[in-house]
Amino acid sequence: MFVSPSRIAVALALGMSLSSGAPLSAADTERFDSYTQGRTIHFDWQGQPYGAERYLPGQRVIWSFLDGRCIEGEWYMQAGDICFIYEDRPDAQCWSYQIDDTGLSVTIERDTGPALTLTEQKRPRDEMVCLGPEVGV
């Protein structure tokens, strides 16, 4: 199941109404989109492979923990953060991000424990492979 555009619009509208009033920046959206679109970015966490995300046109994505299972989703910008909604998780995950000479890094605050920061791998060690739907008994 893929998240419908109307669901994204509702989530975006709700997020905007709950945000701290910080304006959405078209420049932020364009910068993130121009850096990511058409690319598959592999992420490390604490120096170890964590997962990969393929960025498609129309702010669509495919995420994998590099285990052969891939999850479709969409992204949008909210108050300077990049937010993702995936087909298996209806609530948005919003990350602060930075693009610099070392690449893309993203950070999400968690309810328990320290924030999670993922950094772009410059030379991915693993391929992003999507095995397809599981079938059988």
Secondary structure, 3 states (H helix, E strand, C coil): CCCCHHHHHHHHHHHHHHCCCCCCCHHHHHHHHHHHCCCEEEEEECCEEEEEEEEEHHHEEEEECCCCCEEEEEEEEECCEEEEEECCEEEEEEEEEEEECCEEEEEECCCCCCCEEEEECCCCCCCCCCCCCCCCC
